[in-house]
């Protein structure tokens, strides 16, 4: 199943191809690499009219080329949500627009629930899901990320959305270590979200690979779910990590604990304005009780 984030107004994927994508972020035109865009790009003249383009280096990493000076940051809106956008040294902008489909799904679940919802967001980055859940009415959102800079960015998004009086706890910690602490504290959550990286290094230079860690991560995190949970969401961007593999792991641990639950593993996508094609943008495993 393909789930498409099609309701954006401040973001447009104009074209994609030759492992690049041409995007409009409000008024800013960007060209960024995308390994999934393996077909030939179109002939839109804006490919050469970009405001900024990220160029990959053969030695890893890359750098931006600018045709005009851009602000340090600007904002984009999605429905009633507002987010800070800024160009990072590793091609990202601080926002993954395809995740809007998951924000909508989570928001609808929260709005239609009569419970006081507690949410745990792991590898929470700049807080797209955190803001969406809090704005939808979650009583508490716990936002966990190991990078202090991302936590600070998420706090800026909280302020942009006038959520300072909502209960959002920002925690700088390793996700798995935090999970173990919460188990000991007996904490439970109605919604758990995780967006683990494909690859990374810990504070002691330990290597993280999603395919090596994802099963333990899901197994341990399931223990933090309330007896009557609302949702469990896992996002994965690792090339080659399949829908079926994620589906298998989620069924193994979630359906064992919640046999009446339902798992729907989906391919996320963004519509390409200049064609009838969809750009694949990672996968999501969605669990909820029936």
C-alpha positions in Angstrom: 0.0 0.0 0.0 1.3 3.5 -0.9 0.4 6.4 1.3 0.9 9.8 -0.4 1.4 13.2 1.4 -0.7 15.2 -1.1 -2.1 18.0 1.0 0.9 20.3 1.2 0.5 24.0 0.2 4.0 25.3 1.2 5.9 22.4 -0.3 5.9 21.1 -3.8 8.0 18.3 -5.4 8.2 19.8 -8.9 10.3 17.1 -10.6 12.7 14.2 -9.8 15.2 12.1 -11.7 18.9 11.4 -12.3 19.0 10.8 -8.5 18.0 14.4 -7.8 14.8 16.2 -6.8 13.6 19.7 -7.6 11.6 21.1 -4.7 9.8 24.3 -3.8 9.8 25.1 -0.1 7.4 28.0 0.1 9.4 30.5 -2.1 12.8 28.7 -2.0 13.8 26.4 -4.9 16.1 23.6 -3.9 17.8 20.7 -5.8 18.8 17.9 -3.5 20.0 14.3 -4.0 17.6 11.4 -3.8 18.8 7.9 -4.5 15.3 6.6 -5.3 14.9 8.9 -8.3 16.6 6.5 -10.7 14.7 7.5 -13.8 15.5 10.4 -16.2 14.5 13.8 -15.0 12.1 16.0 -16.9 12.9 19.2 -18.9 11.6 21.8 -16.4 13.6 25.0 -16.9 13.7 25.5 -13.1 16.3 22.7 -12.7 18.9 25.5 -13.6 17.1 28.2 -11.7 17.6 26.8 -8.2 18.2 29.0 -5.2 20.4 26.3 -3.7 21.7 22.9 -4.8 23.3 20.2 -2.6 26.3 18.5 -4.4 27.4 15.2 -3.1 31.2 14.6 -2.7 32.9 11.4 -4.0 34.6 11.3 -0.6 31.3 11.4 1.3 29.2 14.3 2.5 28.8 17.3 0.2 28.1 21.0 0.1 25.6 23.6 -1.0 25.9 25.8 -4.1 23.9 29.0 -4.0 22.5 31.1 -6.8 21.3 33.7 -4.2 21.8 34.4 -0.5 19.1 32.6 1.5 17.9 33.4 5.0 19.4 31.3 7.9 15.9 29.8 8.2 12.3 30.3 7.1 9.0 28.6 7.9 6.6 26.4 6.1 3.0 25.5 7.1 1.1 22.2 6.8 -2.6 22.7 7.6 -2.5 24.2 11.2 1.2 23.3 11.8 4.2 25.5 11.3 7.8 24.4 11.0 11.2 26.0 10.8 13.2 25.0 7.7 17.0 25.5 7.4 19.7 24.1 5.2 22.0 21.7 7.0 25.5 20.4 6.1 24.1 17.0 5.4 21.5 18.0 2.7 18.5 18.0 5.0 16.1 20.8 5.7 14.9 19.8 9.2 11.6 18.3 7.8 10.6 15.2 5.9 7.4 16.3 4.0 6.2 12.8 3.3 5.7 12.4 7.0 2.7 14.6 6.8 0.7 11.5 6.0 1.7 10.0 9.4 1.0 13.3 11.2 -2.6 13.2 9.8 -3.0 9.5 10.8 -1.8 10.2 14.4 -3.8 13.4 14.7 -7.0 11.7 13.7 -6.5 8.9 16.2 -5.9 11.4 19.0 -8.8 13.7 18.1 -11.2 10.7 18.0 -10.0 9.2 21.3 -11.7 9.9 24.7 -8.5 9.1 26.6 -5.9 11.5 27.9 -3.2 10.4 25.4 0.5 10.1 26.4 2.9 10.0 23.4 6.5 8.8 23.3 8.5 10.0 20.2 11.9 8.3 19.8 14.6 9.6 17.5 12.3 12.5 17.4 14.5 14.9 15.3 13.0 18.4 14.9 9.7 17.3 16.2 7.2 17.0 13.3 5.3 14.2 14.9 5.7 15.8 18.4 4.1 19.0 17.3 1.3 17.2 15.3 0.4 15.1 18.3 0.5 17.9 20.8 -1.6 20.2 18.5 -4.1 17.4 18.1 -4.7 17.3 21.9 -2.3 14.8 23.4 -2.1 15.3 27.1 1.7 14.7 27.2 4.4 14.2 24.5 7.8 12.9 25.5 10.4 13.9 22.8 13.7 12.0 22.9 16.7 12.6 20.7 20.4 12.1 21.3 21.4 15.3 19.5 21.0 18.4 21.6 20.9 20.6 18.4 17.8 18.7 17.2 16.1 19.1 20.6 16.7 22.9 20.4 15.2 22.9 16.9 12.2 21.0 18.1 11.7 23.6 20.9 11.7 26.3 18.3 8.9 24.4 16.4 7.0 24.2 19.7 7.2 28.0 20.0 6.2 28.6 16.4 3.0 26.5 17.1 2.2 28.4 20.3 2.4 25.1 22.3 4.6 26.4 25.2 1.7 25.7 27.7 1.3 22.2 26.5 3.1 19.3 28.2 6.0 18.5 26.0 9.1 17.0 27.7 12.3 17.3 25.7 15.0 14.7 26.6 18.5 14.4 25.3 19.3 10.6 25.5 20.1 7.5 23.7 16.7 5.9 22.7 17.3 2.4 23.9 18.8 3.6 27.2 15.8 5.8 27.7 13.5 2.9 27.0 15.1 0.8 29.6 14.9 3.6 32.2 11.2 4.0 31.4 10.6 0.3 31.9 12.1 0.5 35.4 10.0 3.6 36.1 6.8 1.7 35.0 5.9 4.4 32.5 3.3 3.6 29.9 2.3 5.3 26.6 -0.8 5.2 24.4 1.2 6.1 21.2 4.8 5.3 20.5 6.6 6.7 17.4 10.1 5.9 16.3 12.2 7.1 13.4 15.6 5.3 13.8 18.5 6.3 11.5 19.8 3.9 8.9 23.4 4.3 10.2 25.1 6.3 12.9 27.7 6.4 15.7 27.0 6.7 19.4 28.8 8.9 21.9 31.4 6.2 22.5 31.9 5.7 18.7 29.7 2.6 18.8 28.2 1.8 15.4 24.4 1.8 14.9 22.9 -0.1 11.9 19.1 -0.2 11.6 19.0 -3.8 10.4 21.1 -4.9 13.4 19.1 -2.9 16.0 15.5 -2.6 14.9 14.3 -5.9 16.3 15.7 -5.2 19.8 14.4 -1.7 19.6 10.8 -2.8 18.8 10.9 -5.7 21.3 11.9 -3.4 24.2 9.7 -0.4 23.2 6.5 -2.6 23.0 6.9 -3.1 26.8 6.1 0.6 27.2 2.7 0.5 25.6 -0.4 1.0 27.7 -2.7 -2.0 28.1 -5.1 -0.4 25.6 -2.7 1.5 23.2 -3.8 3.7 20.4 -0.9 3.4 17.9 2.7 2.2 17.4 4.5 3.8 14.4 7.9 2.8 13.0 9.6 4.7 10.2 12.5 3.4 8.2 14.5 5.0 5.4 17.2 2.3 4.9 17.6 1.4 1.3 17.0 -2.4 1.0 15.2 -2.7 4.3 11.9 -4.1 3.0 8.2 -3.7 3.9 8.0 -7.4 4.6 10.9 -7.4 7.0 9.4 -4.5 9.0 6.0 -6.2 8.9 7.5 -9.5 10.2 9.2 -7.9 13.2 6.2 -5.8 14.2 3.9 -8.8 14.0 6.3 -10.9 16.0 6.2 -8.5 19.0 3.1 -6.4 18.7 0.6 -9.1 17.8 2.0 -11.4 20.5 1.2 -8.8 23.1 -1.9 -7.4 21.4 -3.5 -10.2 19.4 -6.5 -8.0 18.5 -4.2 -5.4 16.9 -3.8 -4.7 13.2 -0.6 -3.9 11.4 -0.5 -2.0 8.1 3.0 -1.5 6.6 3.0 1.2 3.9 5.3 2.8 1.4 5.4 6.6 1.9 5.5 8.8 -1.2 5.3 12.3 -2.6 3.5 13.2 -5.8 5.7 14.6 -8.5 4.1 17.7 -9.9 5.5 17.4 -13.5 4.4 13.8 -14.0 1.9 11.2 -12.7 4.8 9.5 -10.8 5.3 9.1 -7.1 8.7 9.5 -5.4 9.2 6.7 -2.9 10.2 8.1 0.5 10.8 5.3 3.0 8.4 2.9 4.7 6.2 3.0 7.8 4.8 0.3 9.9 1.5 1.3 11.6 -0.1 -0.7 14.4 -3.4 0.0 16.1 -6.0 -1.9 18.0 -9.1 -2.9 16.0 
